[in-house]
Amino acid sequence: MTFYSFAKVVVWRIFKPLYRIQVIGKEHFPEKGGVLLCANHIDNLDPPVVGITAPRPVVFMGKEELFQKPLLKTLMEKLNVIPIKRGMSDREALRKGLNVLKKDQVLGLFPEGTRSKTGELGKGLAGAGFFALRTDAAVIPCAIIGPYKPFSKLKVVYGEPIDLQEYRDNKANPGEVTDVIMNRIKKLIDEHSK
């Protein structure tokens, strides 16, 4: 058993009863091939929650600051997190992210780039659109609907793959494609918040 698999089992056993996690739409998740998984970002616990509910292992992109403390750095590396510099174009991180998708793995992103202070969905950064346009990966929207309060219900909703072929064919700009992805995440939030 890999460290990732072990961690997933342990975290699931703690989080499932604590946050009464309900997972919706797992059937939309492709069983194979590259997947770009894009979720809203409402809490520091979003990455482990997406990691334990996704049907396949997820390689996340995480802020570089997480790698500055030795113990945390070791943990991030064992969980296959790719460090990314915030607020600037990080070519090395982009290259690593593309390689994940080209190897038919799952790349997890929070397109907003940082947690929402209000819980409302923020504007997405162009990175999600960049990955969507540069590969043939399936793009799966994910909505995390909180709050993260013990024994309150937390929903994780996986939507159907977003058809971006028209945008790829027309060489759309990454920002436009990110907007399409964010709109789909918003739709999932609106549909399942009731």
Summary of the structure (lengths in Angstrom):
residues: 194
radius of gyration: 15.8
end to end distance: 38.7
largest distance: 46.8
contacts: 602
relative contact order: 0.20
helix: 44%
strand: 18%
